[in-house]
Amino acid sequence: MTLNVPDALEKEHDETVRLIAAKLYEAGKLSLGQAAEMCGMKKWDFPAILAKFNIPYFQYTGDDLLNEFK
């Protein structure tokens, strides 16, 4: 995948890619591994990026958790 970042953000290219990958993960469009790959990272390093953008690593709602323990 090639991501064309506007010239105004070129200095922030890596950070922009990380933000987009994190948001796609949050939206359920990418798996953790896919998002990490998009950033050129290992899967186990990507949760630190999620934390930086205040995106939860686990994508469970309260109802999901309740249903897991029924």
C-alpha positions in Angstrom: 0.0 0.0 0.0 1.3 3.4 -0.8 0.1 6.4 1.2 0.6 9.8 -0.3 0.9 12.3 2.5 0.3 16.0 1.7 3.5 18.1 1.6 2.4 20.0 4.7 2.6 16.7 6.6 5.8 15.3 5.0 7.9 16.0 8.1 5.3 14.1 10.1 5.0 11.2 7.6 5.7 8.3 10.0 3.5 9.8 12.7 0.7 10.3 10.2 0.9 6.7 9.0 0.8 5.5 12.7 -2.3 7.6 13.4 -4.1 6.3 10.3 -3.1 2.7 11.1 -4.3 3.1 14.8 -7.6 4.6 13.7 -8.2 1.8 11.1 -7.5 -0.7 13.9 -9.9 1.1 16.2 -12.6 1.0 13.5 -12.0 -2.7 13.0 -10.8 -2.3 9.4 -7.3 -3.7 10.2 -6.1 -6.4 12.5 -3.3 -5.6 15.0 -0.8 -7.4 12.7 -2.0 -5.5 9.6 -1.8 -2.1 11.4 1.7 -2.9 12.7 2.8 -4.0 9.2 1.4 -0.7 7.8 3.8 1.1 10.2 6.7 -1.2 9.5 6.6 -2.5 13.0 6.4 -5.8 14.8 2.9 -6.8 16.0 3.9 -6.8 19.7 5.3 -3.2 19.4 2.0 -1.7 18.0 0.1 -1.5 21.3 2.4 1.3 22.3 1.2 3.3 19.3 -2.4 2.6 20.3 -1.7 3.9 23.8 -0.1 7.0 22.4 -3.4 7.8 20.6 -5.6 6.7 23.5 -7.0 3.8 21.5 -7.8 0.7 23.5 -5.9 -2.4 22.7 -9.0 -4.6 23.4 -12.0 -3.7 21.3 -14.6 -5.1 23.7 -17.8 -3.3 24.8 -19.3 -3.8 28.2 -21.9 -6.1 26.6 -19.2 -8.1 24.9 -17.6 -8.8 28.2 -20.8 -9.7 29.9 -21.7 -12.1 27.2 -18.2 -13.7 27.5 -18.8 -14.6 31.1 -22.4 -15.9 30.8 
